[in-house]
Amino acid sequence: MTEPTQTSSSSRSPDAPRPLAAHLAARLRELRARRGLTQDHVARRLGCHESAVSRWESGTRFPTGEDLVALAELFEVSTDDLLGRKKQFTVSGSALVDIRLLERLAAAETTEEFDRLIQEHEEQAVWLPVPEGSVMVPVAEAMRLARKVADKHKQSRFVDRLFRPRT
């Protein structure tokens, strides 16, 4: 009988590619380039040495949990996004907030400007409660999942409620 192949990190050679580190490295390079930041700038914002950022971006080192959270804050993404998770689980009692729209509304100098912004986004809520058990997924995945259920119940008069926002 053959023994199962081990895939744990302890059995991997030190030079073997680490998929999670490789994904994180590519994502950090992409986010930093998109914002026009240098490795030095990222390091200064996180309070670490530039060589640490370089090693994270090369995939030879992995940031601490605290550094991951700081990177997510800096780049305005979730740690799940940094790590390549497609499903992002939500915490019970949380809400989805369009913080940029809320900030624009708060900065409105007049009621007319406030009303104009609301009218420009009339199909959009500033915040939505997130039901327990919800997950955040890419739009294409949400559409695929909803379409699969809708196709099963085509005759329902409520099937259109699976698709929001409406176009």
matplotlib code that plots the C-alpha trace (Angstrom):
import matplotlib.pyplot as plt

x = [0.0, 1.3, 1.5, -0.3, 1.7, 2.3, 1.4, 2.0, 4.3, 6.7, 7.3, 7.8, 11.4, 12.5, 12.8, 9.4, 6.8, 4.3, 1.0, -0.4, 2.9, 3.1, -0.5, 0.1, 3.3, 1.6, -1.4, 0.9, 2.9, -0.3, -1.9, 1.3, 1.8, -1.8, -1.4, 2.0, 3.7, 7.3, 8.3, 9.9, 6.6, 4.8, 7.4, 7.3, 3.5, 3.7, 6.6, 8.8, 12.0, 11.9, 13.6, 10.5, 8.2, 10.6, 10.6, 6.8, 6.6, 9.1, 7.2, 10.3, 8.8, 5.2, 4.0, 2.8, -0.9, -0.5, 1.3, -1.4, -4.1, -2.0, -1.5, -5.2, -5.9, -3.3, -4.6, -8.3, -8.9, -9.8, -7.2, -9.3, -8.7, -4.9, -4.8, -6.9, -10.0, -13.1, -15.6, -15.4, -17.5, -19.4, -19.7, -23.2, -24.7, -22.5, -23.5, -22.2, -21.5, -20.6, -18.2, -17.2, -20.8, -21.4, -18.3, -19.5, -22.9, -21.3, -19.2, -22.2, -22.3, -26.0, -29.2, -29.4, -26.0, -27.0, -30.3, -28.4, -26.1, -29.0, -30.8, -27.6, -27.6, -31.3, -31.1, -28.3, -28.5, -25.7, -25.8, -27.4, -27.6, -25.8, -27.9, -26.3, -24.7, -23.9, -20.7, -19.2, -18.4, -17.3, -20.3, -19.9, -20.1, -23.2, -24.9, -24.0, -25.4, -28.6, -29.1, -28.8, -31.5, -33.7, -33.5, -34.9, -37.9, -38.6, -42.4, -42.1, -43.5, -40.7, -37.7, -36.7, -35.9, -32.8, -31.2, -30.3, -29.4, -31.9, -30.8]
y = [0.0, 3.4, 6.1, 9.4, 12.3, 14.9, 18.4, 20.1, 23.1, 21.1, 18.6, 21.4, 22.2, 25.7, 26.9, 25.5, 28.1, 29.0, 29.8, 32.1, 34.1, 34.3, 35.6, 38.1, 39.3, 39.9, 41.6, 44.0, 44.9, 45.6, 47.7, 49.7, 50.4, 51.3, 54.0, 55.1, 54.3, 53.2, 50.4, 53.0, 54.9, 51.8, 50.9, 54.4, 54.2, 50.8, 51.6, 48.9, 48.7, 48.9, 45.5, 43.9, 45.3, 44.1, 40.6, 40.5, 41.6, 38.9, 36.2, 35.3, 36.5, 36.7, 39.7, 39.4, 39.5, 43.1, 44.0, 42.4, 44.5, 47.6, 46.8, 46.2, 49.6, 51.4, 50.0, 50.1, 46.4, 43.5, 41.1, 38.4, 40.3, 40.5, 36.8, 35.9, 34.7, 34.9, 34.6, 37.2, 36.2, 38.9, 39.4, 39.2, 42.6, 44.4, 46.7, 47.4, 51.1, 53.2, 55.3, 57.4, 58.4, 59.0, 61.3, 63.2, 63.7, 64.8, 67.3, 68.8, 72.5, 73.0, 71.1, 71.5, 69.8, 67.0, 66.5, 66.4, 63.7, 61.6, 62.0, 60.9, 57.7, 57.2, 53.4, 53.1, 53.0, 54.6, 51.5, 48.1, 45.7, 42.5, 39.5, 36.8, 34.1, 36.5, 36.4, 38.9, 37.4, 38.9, 40.3, 37.7, 34.9, 36.5, 36.7, 33.1, 31.8, 33.9, 32.8, 29.2, 29.6, 31.8, 29.2, 26.6, 28.8, 30.7, 30.7, 32.5, 36.1, 37.0, 35.6, 39.2, 40.0, 37.8, 40.5, 43.8, 46.4, 46.3, 47.8]
z = [0.0, -0.9, 1.7, 1.1, -0.2, 2.5, 1.6, 4.9, 5.1, 7.2, 4.3, 1.7, 0.8, 1.9, -1.7, -2.8, -3.9, -1.2, -2.9, -0.2, 0.0, -3.8, -4.0, -1.2, -2.9, -6.2, -4.6, -2.6, -5.7, -7.6, -4.8, -4.2, -7.9, -8.4, -5.7, -6.9, -3.7, -3.1, -0.8, 1.4, 1.7, 2.6, 5.2, 6.7, 7.0, 8.7, 10.9, 9.5, 7.4, 3.6, 3.4, 5.1, 2.4, -0.2, 1.2, 1.5, -2.2, -3.3, -1.3, 0.7, 4.0, 5.3, 7.3, 10.9, 11.6, 12.8, 9.5, 7.4, 9.2, 8.7, 5.0, 4.6, 6.2, 4.1, 0.8, 1.9, 1.3, 3.5, 4.8, 3.0, -0.2, 0.5, 1.1, -2.0, -0.3, -2.6, 0.1, 2.9, 5.9, 7.7, 11.4, 12.9, 13.4, 10.8, 8.0, 4.6, 4.4, 1.3, 3.3, 0.3, -0.4, 3.3, 3.4, 0.3, 1.9, 5.2, 3.2, 1.4, 2.2, 1.3, 1.4, -2.3, -2.8, -0.3, -2.2, -5.6, -4.3, -3.0, -6.4, -8.2, -6.1, -5.8, -6.3, -3.7, 0.0, 2.1, 4.4, 4.4, 7.4, 6.7, 7.7, 9.8, 7.7, 4.8, 2.8, 0.5, -2.9, -6.3, -8.3, -11.0, -8.4, -6.8, -10.2, -10.9, -7.6, -7.9, -11.5, -10.5, -7.9, -10.2, -13.0, -10.6, -9.7, -13.0, -12.3, -9.0, -9.0, -6.6, -8.6, -9.6, -6.0, -6.2, -8.5, -6.9, -7.9, -10.8, -14.1]

ax = plt.figure().add_subplot(projection="3d")
ax.plot(x, y, z, "-o")
ax.set_aspect("equal")
plt.show()
